Amino acid sequence: MIFITAKFRVLPEHADRWPEIVGPFTQATRDEPGCLWFEWSRSIDDPDEYVLVEAFRDGDAGSAHVHSAHFRQAQQTLPAHLAETPRIVNMTIPQDDWSRLGEMAVPGHG
């Protein structure tokens, strides 16, 4: 799978509304057949920073995502809400779901 983590520093005046601003893009991406997950979280250290964790089935699914109409639309509209260019880590890894963190296993819950 293609595993991506990106950090978005949002302008302070848009930070509280960021989930609403990216809502249509988020839903359209989640609806892609090759999207495994697309999840936003807000930093507990910086209220103007959001972290996006996303995964796509394979390179073809990742390519379909970046060539989609909703991605092109996001490229046009989202930067106006950002304080800087997002930072990203993008890796291809040999798995198709989350692994369990064995060092913190919860008895009776896999």
Backbone hydrogen bonds, N-H to C=O, Kabsch-Sander energy under -0.5 kcal/mol:
donor,donor_aa,acceptor,acceptor_aa,energy
2,I,56,F,-2.6
3,F,1,M,-0.6
3,F,91,M,-3.4
4,I,54,E,-3.0
5,T,89,V,-2.4
6,A,52,L,-2.4
7,K,87,R,-2.8
8,F,50,Y,-3.2
9,R,7,K,-0.6
10,V,8,F,-0.8
10,V,48,D,-3.5
11,L,81,H,-2.8
14,H,11,L,-2.5
15,A,11,L,-1.0
15,A,12,P,-0.5
16,D,12,P,-0.5
17,R,14,H,-0.6
18,W,14,H,-0.7
18,W,15,A,-0.9
20,E,17,R,-0.8
21,I,17,R,-2.6
22,V,18,W,-2.7
23,G,20,E,-0.6
26,T,22,V,-3.2
27,Q,23,G,-2.6
28,A,24,P,-2.4
29,T,25,F,-2.2
30,R,26,T,-2.6
31,D,27,Q,-1.7
32,E,29,T,-1.6
35,C,32,E,-1.4
36,L,34,G,-0.5
36,L,55,A,-2.7
37,W,55,A,-1.4
39,E,53,V,-2.9
41,S,51,V,-2.1
43,S,49,E,-2.8
49,E,46,D,-2.2
50,Y,8,F,-2.6
51,V,41,S,-3.3
52,L,6,A,-3.1
53,V,39,E,-2.8
53,V,51,V,-0.5
54,E,4,I,-2.9
54,E,52,L,-0.5
55,A,37,W,-2.5
56,F,2,I,-2.2
57,R,34,G,-3.1
62,G,58,D,-2.3
63,S,59,G,-2.6
64,A,60,D,-2.4
65,H,61,A,-1.9
66,V,62,G,-2.1
67,H,63,S,-1.2
68,S,65,H,-1.5
72,R,68,S,-2.1
73,Q,69,A,-2.4
74,A,70,H,-2.1
75,Q,71,F,-2.3
76,Q,72,R,-1.2
77,T,73,Q,-2.1
78,L,74,A,-2.4
80,A,77,T,-0.6
81,H,78,L,-2.5
82,L,79,P,-1.5
83,A,9,R,-3.0
84,E,9,R,-0.9
87,R,7,K,-1.9
89,V,5,T,-2.7
91,M,3,F,-2.7
93,I,1,M,-2.8
93,I,91,M,-0.6
95,Q,93,I,-1.7
102,G,100,R,-1.3
104,M,101,L,-2.2
105,A,102,G,-1.5
109,H,106,V,-2.2
